[in-house]
Amino acid sequence: MKEIQLKDAKATFSHVIDDAVAGETAVITRHGKREAVIISYSEYERLSRVPSLGWLLTNSPLEDGDLPERKPAKALHRSAF
């Protein structure tokens, strides 16, 4: 992964896109701060297919008893003001 200043990315945008399509990710910086990432569309599609945690939990093959029992958390004591 390479870092490119925004002004340089603007000047060589076509080359930055060609590199992304070839699998070279680019981090775009502005004033030394990382602002954006350029990736290929195919990489974007791959990353977009990552399932959400909610989906994983509702579609889990786990059955009752597969996970160990959790002990209840200790109650927090609040002092009176």
Contacts in CASP RR format, 6 or more apart in sequence:
PFRMAT RR
TARGET T0000
AUTHOR 0000-0000-0000
METHOD contacts of the structure
MODEL  1
MKEIQLKDAKATFSHVIDDAVAGETAVITRHGKREAVIISYSEYERLSRV
PSLGWLLTNSPLEDGDLPERKPAKALHRSAF
1 24 0 8 1.000
1 25 0 8 1.000
1 26 0 8 1.000
1 27 0 8 1.000
2 19 0 8 1.000
2 24 0 8 1.000
2 25 0 8 1.000
2 26 0 8 1.000
2 27 0 8 1.000
3 26 0 8 1.000
3 27 0 8 1.000
3 28 0 8 1.000
3 29 0 8 1.000
3 34 0 8 1.000
4 12 0 8 1.000
4 16 0 8 1.000
4 26 0 8 1.000
4 27 0 8 1.000
4 28 0 8 1.000
4 29 0 8 1.000
5 28 0 8 1.000
5 29 0 8 1.000
5 30 0 8 1.000
5 32 0 8 1.000
6 28 0 8 1.000
6 29 0 8 1.000
6 30 0 8 1.000
6 35 0 8 1.000
9 16 0 8 1.000
9 26 0 8 1.000
9 28 0 8 1.000
9 38 0 8 1.000
16 26 0 8 1.000
16 38 0 8 1.000
17 38 0 8 1.000
19 26 0 8 1.000
20 26 0 8 1.000
20 38 0 8 1.000
20 39 0 8 1.000
20 40 0 8 1.000
20 43 0 8 1.000
21 40 0 8 1.000
22 40 0 8 1.000
23 39 0 8 1.000
23 40 0 8 1.000
23 43 0 8 1.000
25 37 0 8 1.000
25 38 0 8 1.000
25 39 0 8 1.000
25 43 0 8 1.000
26 37 0 8 1.000
26 38 0 8 1.000
27 34 0 8 1.000
27 36 0 8 1.000
27 37 0 8 1.000
27 38 0 8 1.000
28 34 0 8 1.000
28 35 0 8 1.000
28 36 0 8 1.000
28 37 0 8 1.000
28 38 0 8 1.000
29 35 0 8 1.000
39 47 0 8 1.000
51 59 0 8 1.000
END
